[in-house]
Every structure is written in C-alpha cells, then in structure tokens.
Amino acid sequence: MAEVGKHNTKSDCWVVVDGQVLDVTSFLSEHPGGELAILTFAGKDATEEFNMIHPPDVIGKYAPDSVIGMVGSGAPAPAASGGLAEPLLAKSGHQGKNWSKSEKNREVRMKGEGKVSGWIGAIMYMVLGFLKEVLFTIFPQKNVNFSSDRVGLTRSAMFLFVFIIIHAVGNLHVFLGPDDFNGYGYFYVRLYWTGFGLQANIVEEYILLAALLHVVVAIKRTWDISVNYALNSGKMNLAISGVTLLTFMMIHLYQFRFGATQPWTLCPPPYLLNLKTLLALRLNLFWVDDPGCKEVAVRDIYRMEFEVFQSLGWVLFYLAAVIIFSTHMCLGWQKVVPAPALEIPKKYHSRATHMGYIFTIFIAVVYASFPFYCHIFSMSSGSLSKEPATP
C-alpha cells in the first residue's frame, strides 16, 4: 500500500479494489462516473465504495488491462507457461507466432496517432472503426448475453445513425413531388418478401433488432451505473433524452408507418429501381412514365406528410424531437469515440468528436427542413394522379 500511495495523481493513478492493484490512468477519461470519482481514491483502497455501486464483474468487462498485480505480492503475477495456458503451436517444440510486437505497435498507436497524421488520419480511423462496428451490430455475435457491456450499445448506436442518414436521404424525395416520395415508400413495400412472412422487409426488421438492443443495453447500463447519481450531475442526460426519443419514435411510427392514407396511382419500375433515368439526368428512381406502364395504387404518404405538418403544433413537436436527437447523438458520440472497440488513436479523439458534431448538425438541419417545407409550401401534382389542394 505504501507503493500504491505514491501513484495518486491524474497522470499516474493507482487504486486498490479487493486486493487488486489497478493502474487506471488511461481509463480515467472513459469512466462513466467521471474522473473525480476515481481520483478521490487515487493511491488508496477503494474496495468499500467501489462495491457499493458496481457489480462484481465490472472490472473484467470494462478495464481488464488495468489490473497490474495484487497488494502484498511485490510484483505482478508471472505469466503462465506450458500446459493448457500455452498456445497450441508453441507446445512440443513447435514455434508459435509471436504477436507481442503487433500488440505493442497497436498500443503505441492507440496512445498517440496512427501512420496517417492530421485530419486525414482522423477521418480514416473514424470511418474504418465506424464501419467495422456497424458490420458487427447483431448477427455476427458469438452469443447473446444480457449484460451492461457497452459494446452492443455502441454498435447498435452506429448502425442506427447510418439508418438515420439513409432515411434522411430518402425523405429528401418529398422535395421532388408525390411520385418520387410515394414511389420511395412503395420501394420498401416491394421488399416485403424478405421479411420472413411479416408485413415488413428485412431492413425494417434488422433496424428493429438494433433499436431493441440499444434500448435494452442502455436501460441496463443506466440502472447499473448512473441511476444512483443526482439529476443535476448530468449522468442521466443520455437516459432522459433516449426515453424522450423512444416516445417520439412510437408516435412517428403510428402516424406514418401505420397511419391510414389515401391511394396514389403510379407506375413503379419493373426492377425496383429506374436506373435508366440517370442516363437522362433525372432522379425518378422509383417510378416510370413509359407509355403503357403498369399502374399500381400505393399509399399516399406524400399527402399524409403535408396534412400532418399543416399543424404548427406538429411542426414544433418534430423540431423539438430533432433538437433532442441532436443532443442525444452528441452526448453519445462523446462516449463512442474513446471506446477501445473503435481503435481510434488518442490524438485523433478531439477531431473525431468534432466531426461527429458537424455530421449531427447537418443531419438535424435536413430533418428540420421537412416539416417546415410541408407547412409553408403546397403539394405538387404527379404524372398520373393530381393532388387536390391541401385543406
């Protein structure tokens, strides 16, 4: 304990929990409870306070590399050799591959910056880490384990953010008129055959799984980590904004996904997308106007959107939801960037964080434009059907 007591600063912080000596210097910025909660016990035994508010397996989940030894041992425990602990290819005289150099290089990179420096490197590492986590959102997991591990929370958040970007791009079709917007909606209906017999496509079902994963893990982590903090501490901001967004999403789905609409007639492309329109420098990807094309009655979600946003109250409601989403996204992005799973070098964290803020603001402006546009402007006509005047 005398040796532990020498490491009691922010730049060199050791604590003791259940006899284990932890070097938590690099973990301070990642601690969900803030740096001060750990620094209060720097160089001391924090067992009693720690066990009051943490589950017994939290060190193994969130900071396994911080354990450097045991009190009274005088040195770290020696590495196991031989037997089952030794790599298979290193037994019986065989030489196994030495990964120590690779791990050392990775550790140096994560504490500094990568091979590509500056903003280019920050963008590259952020995008690569983002894409990797999105690909491993749900299905590639080895098992399903209900815990407060934030990996599932981080991956589902990234996947949902990608969906929000794609959804925003799709909603931009409202500016092109009823054929484009209603055709975009019907495009997903034509994919219902991928939905395993449900009235939904596989994309919607995967998004639902990601949303459920995000909500369940968020609630578990809030209950385990943040629920004991006062509201004015700020530790509940993500939870409060998240519950508000969940309420908004249920209202949004009730209005637009399951709401009753009038029929709209258009000619959908024979093969899902009208790619030949690109050769004509047009953007009608989801409908055609060829002579003799097959007409189909689809949901008139274009008219529905204009009717909903004739009410200034609904415009303000959706604008408030966009602001809350932006707040939730920025708060979450602050926690995602330093996550070890993303493998963004430490010197890039500030740049990656600010780039996330810029992306969030841009997406927020796009979403805010839809209710304002529908509230201010009138509906336009289509190629086969004519929209009546908005009541």
DAZI-V536052 format. One line per field, one symbol per residue. ss: DSSP state (~ for helix, > for strand, _ for the rest). A space follows every 50 residues. Layout:
# DAZI-V536052
ss: ???
This chain:
# DAZI-V536052
ss: ___~~~_>>__>>>>>>__>>>>____~~~____~~~~~_____>_~~~~ ~~~____~~~~~_~~~>>>>____________~~~__~~~_________~ ~~~~~~~~~~~______~~~~~~~~~~~~~~~~~~_______________ ~~~~~~~~~~~~~~~~~~~~~~~~~~_~~~~~~~~~~~~__~~~______ _~~~~~~~~~~~~~~~~~~~~~~~~~____~~~___~~~~~~~~~~~~~~ ~~~~~~~_____>>>>________~~~~_________________>>>>_ ~~~~~~~~___~~~~~~~~~~~~~~~~~~~~~~~~~~__~~~___~~~~~ ~~~~~~~~~~~~~~~~~~~~~~~~~~_______________
